[in-house]
C-alpha cells in the first residue's frame, strides 16, 4: 500500500509517495505539477525519514508534535549590586542562622559561565545526589565574590550571583574548587570570565 506525505512550498506543491515498483523494489516518488520522477531508496532510509520525530511531520503538522514543557524561572525576591561588581538575586530567604565573615558554612552550588554553559556542581545532574562543601568565609579560603554573597545569608536560603573575575579565582588555591583533575581544570580555564553561582546555604556551623 502506498503512503503519501504532502509537503507545501510557496507557489507550488509536491507529494511524496512510497510503495513497491514493478520489480519489487521499495521507493519514493516525487510528483510535481508538470513532471513526475521517481527516486528509489531502501525502505529503511524511508523509515528514517518518516519514523520517530519526522522532520516533515514537525514542520508541516506542528499540531502533532508534543508540546515542549517550559522551565519556570524562580521568583526573585530582590536583586542587589555590590560595590565590587558582584550582582546577586535573592531567591529564597532562609530561616536559620545568619552567616557572618569568618563563619564555617556548608552549602551546595552550581557554577556556570555567563552564557549558561555548565562548569561544575556539588549536585549530580542525573542522580540528584549531592556532596556539599564546607567553606570558611575568609578571603584567604574562598573567592571574595562568593564570600560577599554568602555573608548575610541565612541557612536554608538560595541566591544566584554573577561574580566578575576580579573577585573570583584570582589564584588556584581559593575555594570552592573540585578535587577531581578534569572538573578543576575546566573551572580554572574560565577563571578570567564572569561566573554564575547558584547557592543553597545548608548550615552555618
VMD Tcl script that draws the C-alpha trace (Angstrom):
set ca {
  {0.00 0.00 0.00}
  {1.42 3.38 -0.96}
  {1.77 6.10 1.68}
  {1.70 9.80 0.90}
  {3.10 12.80 2.75}
  {2.03 16.22 1.49}
  {4.60 18.99 1.66}
  {3.69 22.59 0.83}
  {6.00 25.22 -0.61}
  {5.32 28.82 -1.53}
  {3.86 28.95 -5.04}
  {3.95 25.19 -5.64}
  {3.10 21.82 -4.13}
  {4.75 18.45 -4.12}
  {3.71 15.00 -2.92}
  {5.93 12.17 -1.76}
  {4.70 8.59 -2.07}
  {6.25 5.28 -1.20}
  {5.39 1.86 -2.48}
  {6.76 -1.03 -4.48}
  {7.75 -0.70 -8.11}
  {7.10 -3.39 -10.68}
  {10.40 -5.07 -9.91}
  {9.51 -5.24 -6.21}
  {11.92 -2.52 -5.00}
  {10.57 -0.05 -2.47}
  {10.92 3.59 -3.38}
  {9.81 7.18 -3.04}
  {8.09 9.00 -5.90}
  {8.02 12.79 -6.15}
  {5.05 14.21 -8.02}
  {5.31 17.81 -9.24}
  {2.84 19.99 -11.06}
  {4.20 19.34 -14.54}
  {6.53 16.36 -14.29}
  {6.90 13.07 -12.50}
  {10.16 11.49 -11.44}
  {10.86 8.52 -9.24}
  {13.73 8.06 -6.83}
  {14.20 4.58 -5.41}
  {15.65 4.33 -1.93}
  {15.79 1.47 0.58}
  {12.74 1.14 2.84}
  {15.00 1.60 5.87}
  {16.01 5.05 4.65}
  {12.37 5.95 4.13}
  {11.51 4.85 7.65}
  {14.23 7.14 8.96}
  {12.50 10.00 7.15}
  {9.01 9.27 8.40}
  {9.77 7.45 11.62}
  {10.44 8.81 15.09}
  {10.47 12.60 15.23}
  {9.97 13.04 11.48}
  {11.11 16.48 10.43}
  {8.37 16.66 7.80}
  {5.69 15.92 10.35}
  {7.01 18.52 12.79}
  {7.27 21.20 10.11}
  {4.06 20.55 8.18}
  {1.84 19.40 11.04}
  {3.08 21.21 14.17}
  {-0.13 20.27 15.97}
  {1.03 16.64 16.02}
  {4.25 17.45 17.86}
  {4.24 17.04 21.64}
  {4.36 20.39 23.45}
  {7.75 21.29 24.99}
  {7.42 21.97 28.72}
  {8.67 25.39 29.72}
  {11.00 25.76 32.68}
  {9.70 28.26 35.20}
  {12.18 30.78 36.49}
  {12.16 31.03 40.29}
  {10.55 34.15 41.67}
  {13.19 36.70 42.60}
  {12.67 38.49 45.90}
  {15.23 41.21 45.22}
  {18.32 41.97 43.16}
  {21.39 43.72 44.54}
  {24.63 45.06 43.10}
  {27.63 45.29 45.42}
  {30.49 47.83 45.15}
  {32.82 45.02 43.99}
  {30.68 44.48 40.89}
  {29.02 41.32 42.21}
  {25.32 41.11 41.39}
  {23.03 38.66 43.13}
  {19.37 37.71 43.30}
  {17.64 36.60 46.46}
  {15.51 33.59 45.51}
  {14.68 32.09 48.90}
  {15.19 33.79 52.26}
  {16.39 31.25 54.78}
  {15.06 31.00 58.30}
  {18.13 29.56 60.01}
  {21.30 31.13 61.40}
  {22.77 34.07 59.52}
  {26.28 33.70 58.10}
  {28.95 36.20 59.11}
  {32.52 36.74 57.97}
  {34.79 34.10 59.50}
  {31.99 31.52 59.90}
  {32.25 27.95 58.67}
  {29.33 27.20 56.34}
  {28.06 24.19 54.40}
  {26.47 24.68 51.01}
  {25.57 23.25 47.63}
  {26.28 25.20 44.47}
  {26.06 25.09 40.70}
  {28.65 27.05 38.74}
  {28.03 28.14 35.15}
  {29.57 30.50 32.66}
  {27.68 33.73 31.97}
  {26.27 32.16 28.78}
  {24.71 29.32 30.79}
  {27.39 26.70 29.98}
  {27.73 24.24 32.87}
  {31.08 24.22 34.68}
  {30.72 22.38 37.99}
  {28.22 21.47 40.67}
  {28.04 19.73 44.03}
  {24.71 18.22 42.93}
  {24.73 15.42 40.38}
  {22.51 16.48 37.47}
  {21.31 12.93 36.80}
  {21.00 11.18 40.17}
  {20.30 14.25 42.30}
  {22.92 13.11 44.82}
  {24.83 15.97 46.41}
  {28.22 16.45 48.01}
  {28.05 19.72 49.94}
  {31.23 21.70 50.54}
  {32.36 23.45 53.72}
  {33.90 26.88 53.41}
  {35.34 29.39 55.83}
  {34.05 32.84 54.97}
  {37.51 34.35 54.80}
  {39.24 35.95 51.81}
  {42.15 33.53 52.22}
  {39.90 30.46 51.90}
  {37.09 31.33 49.48}
  {36.81 33.56 46.41}
  {35.97 37.10 47.51}
  {32.85 37.44 45.38}
  {31.27 34.29 46.79}
  {32.13 35.35 50.34}
  {30.30 38.64 49.77}
  {27.23 36.75 48.58}
  {27.23 34.30 51.49}
  {27.70 36.87 54.24}
  {24.23 37.87 55.39}
  {22.53 34.73 54.05}
  {20.52 32.58 56.41}
  {20.59 28.79 56.47}
  {18.02 27.43 54.04}
  {18.37 30.42 51.71}
  {19.15 30.44 48.00}
  {20.90 33.09 45.94}
  {22.06 33.40 42.35}
  {25.14 35.53 41.79}
  {27.18 36.86 38.89}
  {30.79 37.11 40.05}
  {33.32 39.10 37.99}
  {36.83 37.64 37.61}
  {38.40 40.43 39.69}
  {36.78 38.91 42.81}
  {36.76 35.33 41.54}
  {39.53 32.76 41.12}
  {42.47 35.14 41.29}
  {44.61 32.19 42.40}
  {44.20 28.42 42.22}
  {44.08 27.84 45.98}
  {40.77 29.57 46.54}
  {37.59 27.56 47.08}
  {35.18 26.17 46.11}
  {37.16 24.09 43.67}
  {36.65 20.47 42.55}
  {39.08 17.84 43.79}
  {38.99 15.90 40.50}
  {41.51 16.96 37.87}
  {39.06 17.29 34.96}
  {36.44 19.48 36.67}
  {39.20 21.52 38.36}
  {40.87 22.18 35.02}
  {37.53 23.10 33.45}
  {36.72 25.57 36.22}
  {40.13 27.26 36.23}
  {40.09 27.56 32.43}
  {37.18 30.01 32.88}
  {38.76 31.94 35.76}
  {39.20 35.07 33.63}
  {35.50 35.48 32.85}
  {32.37 36.19 34.91}
  {30.87 33.11 36.55}
  {27.32 32.47 37.75}
  {26.89 30.68 41.07}
  {23.56 29.32 42.28}
  {23.99 28.77 46.01}
  {21.95 26.94 48.62}
  {23.18 27.61 52.13}
  {22.56 24.45 54.15}
  {24.15 25.19 57.53}
  {26.08 27.79 59.44}
  {28.37 25.66 61.62}
}
mol new
graphics top color blue
foreach p $ca { graphics top sphere $p radius 0.5 }
foreach p [lrange $ca 0 end-1] q [lrange $ca 1 end] { graphics top cylinder $p $q radius 0.2 }
display resetview
